[in-house]
Amino acid sequence: RGITISHDSRVVIINPNSSNLFPLRKWPLKYFAETAKQLLAIADNIKIVITGSLSEKKDAQTLLTSINSPASAELAGETDFEELLALYSLSSLIITNDSGPAHFASIVNLPIVVLFGPETPHLYSPFGSAVRCLYAHFACSPCVSVYNAKKSPCKRSLCLEAITVEEVVKNAKELLLL
């Protein structure tokens, strides 16, 4: 996909989506872009790979364009489940919204930074010793649950917007041992 991976590369997967079923669980794309740019600036061996389903390809391409780096690529809709797990097993970290990929990454013990807002990490955190759940603890959160048919009166995820790029980068650096 245009990036060179070597034995010392540190592949960081960015999963910016959470399916169309739960758009409130999406951290802003501009925050993902800034996070990727800051990580790329930290070390020359960091590579960014953006994943997602085919229906999420537009966001993945928008993110890739925003990152604007030859050390980044997007694979949205281009991997099946086995290939995705293989990618996870070769990677150093995933940064993701609260979504299936966070749990898939735990299967291969990939370090995870997972962003929670409308749902709670107390119930939905992936398993593993290298999992960082970032959660702003808004009084109204969690607002999406099985008790309200996963519907929320919110139209904007301020609880996710409250999670800063700096907080994500700090946790990513700690998990990458940088």
Order of alpha helices (4+ residues) and beta strands (2+ residues): beta-alpha-beta-alpha-beta-alpha-beta-alpha-beta-alpha-beta-alpha-alpha
